[in-house]
Amino acid sequence: MRDRSAPAALVAALVLYAAVCAAMPSVWKGHAKISDVPVYQRYGDAVARGSVPYRDFRLEYPPGALAVFVVPSLLTNGKVGYARAFGLEMAVLGAAGVVLAFLALGSLGATGAGFMAAIALSAAAPLLLGPLVLTRFDFFPAALVAACLAALLAGRDRLGAAALGAAVAVKLYPAVLVPVLIASIWRRRDRRDALLALGVCLGVVAVVFLPFVVIAPDGVGWSLWRQLGRPLQIESLGSAGLLALHHAAGLEIHWKSSNGSQNLTGTPATIASVLTGAAQAVALLWIWIRFARLREPRSVELVAASAAALTAFVALGKVLSPQFLVWLFVPVALCRGRRGSIAVAALVLACLLTRAWFPYRYWDLVFHFDPLASWLVVARDLTLVGLLGLLLSELRPARGRARST
């Protein structure tokens, strides 16, 4: 594909993206199934009435997320008005992620079929995951992560660090990219630049968090614990293993709602949580160390390490809500070569498997451990583990490898 056709491909992707978003009546009429929008509206309305987050009401998310919760409350009235405004916010942020992916692909020198597949995947979240992408706020941190990667690939290290700090202040998961950011800058430039970038990243986080820590330290502490101390959610890899044992070997399992999700309980769930948590920690440490040991990390390895760290966090975590797949679209889309194409296919498969049970069979899964939904969860989670393994293979030492972008 010639360079002058790249903008046309971006426009086509954005048009398709906008058309799919528009064709979601449940979002625009305010009755999407299993939506988090009513929760966000309670937060936004409380702030609009003058209440202080963390002090006057409990907010389970980092303070950076308030930006997208409050604006619809200030501009609209009622459930439907809020839902429409919030959906529009997410649609715009998702489109921003597509544009940032386009810029990052330009820095990678992507052309031809690889470019087309990457830009298509970056715009495909609404098509592959449905209304949930506009009824959760995950497009917000995902766009900031995309901005971070685009800036780093363009050599704008401090801008990338600032974007990553903002992403962490919105939703904590991008913190797994901080070691990758620092190692990349340290190897490409020097220790001083890496430490300056770390200071920028942490400084942005501090600017967002510190006022609320001063005003309501207990409220902020409760919020962080609620996010970090969650039990084994029913769609996670550990739960998938227990669901498989339940149907294949008759293992007795139980569930309860807490921490805003439906979770498996009891000794088997505790053991599964510990094992998957340990696997997650080992995988992340391996990614960080392996990437840091690369003498001259290339752009393709920066992308692979970033995608691998995010996938490890998602695939091996105690919680694996469907919207978490939104976090992977741009990083996986940026992966190049044959493995990158397979990674794209794996992510698409994981999304399709998710759509096969969510949202329509979700409560069958929860209340009855529905066999079909259970095995679909198992298949989806194993697909993500396979995606992780593929991305890890990209981080082997560069000796003997062909240079490619």
N, C-alpha and C positions, 0 to 999 in steps of 0.2 A: 504494500500500500504506500503510495507516495505521500510525502509530508503534507502537501496541500489538501489532501483528503481527510486528514485527521480532524480538523475542526468540524467537518461535515458529519463525521462519525460521532463526535461528541454531541452535536445538535440532535442527531437521530436518536441517540441513547437518552438524552434528556426529554425529548418529545415522547418516546415510549414510556419512560419513567413517569412523566406527568400524566399520561393517559391512564396508566394502571392505577396510579394514586386516585385520580378522579373517579375511576370506576369502582369505588368502594362505598356503596351507599350506607352500609352499617356505620362507617366512620363519620360521614357527614350528617347522618340523622341521629347520631349519638346513642346507638344501641348495639355497638360491636360487642361480641361475646367475650367474656373473661377480660375485660378492659381495666386498665389501671387509671384511666382518665378521672373517674370520680375521686380517687385518692388525691391525685394532683390538684384537682379543683378545690378540695378542702384546704390544702396547703395554700394555694394561691389566694383563695377568698379570705383566709385568715390574715395573710399579710396585707391584703388590700384593705381590711378593716382596721389595720394598725397593730396587729399582734406581732410580737417578736419571735422569730423561729428559735427553737431549742429552749427558750425561756418560757414563753407563754403557751406553746404547744410542742408536742414531740414531732420531730421531723426525722425520718429514718434515712434520708439521703444526705450526701455532702452538700454544703451550702451553695456550691456552684450550680447545682441543679435548680435552685430557686428561680433563676432567670427565665426558664421556660415554663415554670409553674405559675408565675405571677402575672406575666404579660397578658395571657388570655383573660384573667380575672379583672384586669384593669380596663380591658377593651370591650368585654362582652358581659352579658347577663344570662343566667340560666344554664341548664345542663347542655342543651343542644348548642348554644352559642359558644360555650367553653370548648366543647368537643370539636367543633369546627375550627376554632382558632388554634387549638392545640394541634390538631391534625395538619393544619396548614404550616404551623411552625416546623413540625417534623418533616413534612414534605420538602420544605425549603432546605432544611439542614441535610436531608438525604441527598438532595440535588447538589448541595455544596460539596458533599463527599465525592460525588461523581466527578465534579470539576477538579477537585484536588487530586483524585486518582489520575485524571487526564494529565495534569501537570507533572505528577510523579512519573508517569509512563514516559513523558517526554524526556525527563532527566535520565531515565533508564535506556533511552534510545529504542524503545519498543516500536516495531512496525509490523505491517502485514497481519496475518491471521492471529498472531499472538496479541497484538494490540487490540484487534477487534474483540477477541474473547475476553480480554481483561476489562475493556471499557463496558462490554455487555454485562459482565458479572457485577461490576461496581454499581450498575444501574438496576440490577435484577432483584434486589431485596423485596420490593413490594409484590412482584410477580411470584417469587418463590415462597415467601412467608405470609403474604396476605395482610389483612387489616392490622395485625398485631404491631407492625412496624410504625403505624401512625397512632397507636394507642399506648405506646411506651416511649420513654424519652431517650432511648439508646442511640438514636441517630445523632444526638448532641455530642456525647463523648466520642462516638465513632468518627464524626466529622473532625473533631479536634485531633484525634490520633492520625487521621488522614493528612491534616495540616502539618503535623509534626513530621511525618514521613516525607511529604512533599518538600518541606523546608530542608530537612537533612540531605535528601538526595540532590537538592539544588545548591548545597554548600552553605545554607543559612542556618548554622548550628544553634545560635542563641535564639533565633526565632522558633526553631524546632523545639528547643528546650522550654520556651515559654508556652508553646501550644501544648506540650506534654504536661506541664504543670497545671494548665487550665483543665485539661482532660481529667487529671487525677482529682482536682477540686470538684468536678462534676459527678464523677463516679469512680470509685477507687481502683477499679481493675487495671487502668493503664499504668499503674505503678510498676507492673512487671516489666515495663519497657525501659525504666530508668537505668538499670545496669547496662542494657544494650546501647542506649544513648551515650552514656559516659564512656564505655569501652570503644565505641565507634569514633568518637571525637578524640579520645586519647591516642588511639592508633593512627588516625589520619593526621592529627595535628600534634598536640603535646599535652602534658599533664595540666598545665596552666589553663588552656582552653577548655579542657574537660571539666576542671573544677569550677571554672566560671559558668559553664553551661549548667552544671549541677546547682550552683548558686541561683541561677535564673529560674530553673525549674522549681526548686524548693521555695524561692522567694514568691513566685506566683501562688503556690499552694498556701503559703503563710498569709499572704495578703487577703486571700479569700476566707481562710479559716479563722484567722486570729481575732477579728472583731467578735465573732460568735463564741470563741473560746473564752474571751475576757468576760462577755456578758453572761454566758450560760455554760460553764465548763461541764457541768453534770449532763446537760442536754446533749452536748456534742459527744461526750463520752458514751452516753447511751446509744446514740446514733451509730457510732463506730462499732460498738459491741454488737448491735443488732445486725450489722452487715457482716462482721468478721466471725461472729459466733453462731452462725446459723446451723441447724441440724441437717440431716441427710435428706435433701429434697427428692421427691419421688421420681423425677426424670434424670437424676444424676447417674453417673457410671456405677457407683456403688449400689444404688437402688436397682439399677438394671440387672446387676448380678444377682441380687436377692429375688427380684421378680422372676428371673430365669430359673433359679433354684426352687422357687415356689411352684412354678408350673411343671418343671421337669422332675422334681424330687419331693414335692409336697412340703417344702419348708414353710412353717407358719410365720407369717409376717403381719404387722399391724401398722396403722398410720394415725396421724393426728395433724390438725392445722395449728401452725404457730409461725411466728416471724414472717407472716405474710405469704406463706406457702404451705403446701401439703407435703408432709415428711414421713418417712418410715421411722419407726421407733423400736426400742428393745435392744437386746444384746447384739443380734446380728447386724442391726443398723449401725451400732456404735463401732463394731469391728470393721465394717465396710467403710465407715467414715474415716477411721484412723488409717486404714490401708491406702485408700485413695488419696487422702491428704498427704501421706508420706510419699506416694508416687508423684504427686503434683510437685512437692518440694524438691524431690530428687531431679525431676525433669527440668524444672526451672533452673536449678543450680547447674545442671549439665549444660543447658543452653547458654547461660551467662558465662560460664567458665570456658566452654568451647569457643564461643564467639570472641571472648577477650584474648584468647591465646592465638587467634589468627594474626599473623604478622602484618598483613596489609588487607584488612577486610574490604571487599568490593561492595558495590551497591547491591548486587544480587544477594550477597550474604547478609547484609544489613536487613534487607527485606525478609529473607528467609528466617533470620533470627527473631525478628519482630513478629512475624506470622506464627512461628513456632511457640514463642513465649505466650502469646495470646491464646493459641489453640490449647496449649498445656493447661493454662488457667481454666479454660472453658471445659475441656474434655475430662479433666481429672478433678474438678472441683466438687464440693459438697452440694452445690446448687447448679442446675443446668436448665434454666428457664429458656423457652424457645427464642426469646428476643436476644439472648446472648449470641446467637449466630450472626446477628447484625454486626457485632464487633469484628468479625472475621472477613467480611466481604472485601474491603479495600486492601488489607494486607495480603490476603490470598490472591486477589486479582493481580497484584504487582509481582508475584512470583513468576520467574521466567523459565523458558526451556520446556523440555518434555515433562519433567517433574512438576513444573508449574501448571501445565495443562491437566495433568492427572489430579493435582491438588484442587484445581477449579472444579473438575468433575466430581471429586469427593465431597466438596462443600455443597454443590448442587444436589447431590444425592442425599446428604444429611438434611437439607432443607425440605426436600420432597418427602422424606420419611417423617419429618416433623409434621408437615401438613396433613399426612395421612391419619394422624390422631388428634392434632390440636387445631382448633378448640373443640371439635364436635365429639370426640371420644374421650376427652380429658377426664370428665367426671365419671365415666365408666371405668377408666383406669384407676381413679382414686377410690371410688366406693366399692368396686367389685374386682379390682385387679384384672380387668378385662384381658383375656389372653391375647387377642389381636393387638390391642394397644400396647400391652407389655412387651411383646416380641418386636413391635415397631420401635419402642424405646431402646431395646437391646441393640437392634440393628443400627439405629441412628448413632448411639453412643460408640459402638464399635467402629462405625465409619469415621467418626471424629478421632478415635484413637489411631486408625489407619492414616488419616490425614496428618496427625502429629508425627507418626513415624516417618512419613514421606518428607516432611519439612525438616526433621532432624537429620535426615540423610544428606541434606544440602549443606550441612555445617561441618562436613569432614574437611580435613586439611586440603588446601588448594593445590598442593603438589600433584602433578599428573593430571590435573583437570584442564579442560579446554577453557580458555577465557571466553565468556559470553555474557551478553546482557539481554 
